[in-house]
């Protein structure tokens, strides 16, 4: 079970990831925060810096890399189906929204990378999956 601080850190990460409004956590301030993505290009886990526009307090917001155990086939299929229903799939391990990235494929088949930028798990998949072609 997560502590209150872990839940708050998790919530603030989701807000930063989805470009939502963040407010300063300093007592008595509550000002809006300017969020900057500091993530290196090939990093698996996102890192953000949030700075309050009123009191200039800075906060680091980052995921916690934990790539094991990897997603199983059932989890990947479930996330893909939720995505196809135009809903936001989330990582079964940490409940962070999953990002789908379309990959180039010379055979003109749909190929995607599924990424969780909090825990660093990722997978690649073809769509439709082979079992759907039967």
TAHUBEL-V88802 format. One record per pair of residues at least 6 apart in sequence whose ideal C-beta (glycine too) atoms are under 7 Angstrom apart, sorted by sequence separation. I is the first residue (numbers start at 1). J is the second residue. D is the distance in whole Angstrom. If there is no record, write none. Layout:
# TAHUBEL-V88802
i: (I	I)
j: (J	J)
d: (D	D)
This chain:
# TAHUBEL-V88802
i: (16	24	83	90	105	15	23	24	39	51	82	90	91	115	23	39	90	103	114	23	24	37	38	49	50	88	89	103	113	114	12	23	38	79	102	103	21	22	37	38	49	50	101	113	114	36	100	101	112	22	35	36	48	111	112	100	101	35	47	111	112	46	98	99	110	33	34	45	46	75	83	98	109	110	33	45	98	99	16	33	34	79	45	96	31	32	44	103	31	94	96	29	31	31	94	29	91	94	26	29	93	91	22	24	91	93	17	26	24	91	24	26	16	24	16	25	79	76	16	80	76	80	13	12	76	13	71	70	67	71	77	66	67	63	64	65	66	67	63	64	65	63	63	46	45	45	45	44	44	18	17	14	14	17	13)
j: (22	30	89	96	111	22	30	31	46	58	89	97	98	122	31	47	98	111	122	32	33	46	47	58	59	97	98	112	122	123	22	33	48	89	112	113	32	33	48	49	60	61	112	124	125	48	112	113	124	35	48	49	61	124	125	114	115	50	62	126	127	62	114	115	126	50	51	62	63	92	100	115	126	127	51	63	116	117	35	52	53	98	65	116	52	53	65	124	53	116	118	52	54	55	118	54	116	119	52	55	119	118	50	52	119	121	46	55	54	121	55	57	48	57	50	59	114	114	61	125	123	127	61	61	125	63	121	121	119	123	129	119	120	117	118	119	120	121	118	119	120	119	120	117	117	118	120	120	122	97	97	96	97	117	118)
d: (7	6	5	6	4	5	5	5	5	5	4	6	6	4	7	5	6	4	6	6	6	7	5	6	5	5	5	6	6	5	6	6	6	4	6	6	7	4	6	5	6	6	6	5	7	7	5	4	7	6	5	5	4	7	6	6	7	5	4	6	6	7	5	5	7	4	5	7	6	5	6	7	6	4	6	4	6	7	5	5	6	5	5	5	5	5	6	7	6	7	4	6	3	6	5	6	4	5	7	5	6	7	5	4	6	7	6	6	7	7	6	5	4	6	7	7	6	6	5	7	5	7	6	6	6	6	6	6	7	5	7	5	5	6	7	7	7	5	4	7	4	6	7	4	6	7	5	4	7	7	7	6	7	6	6)
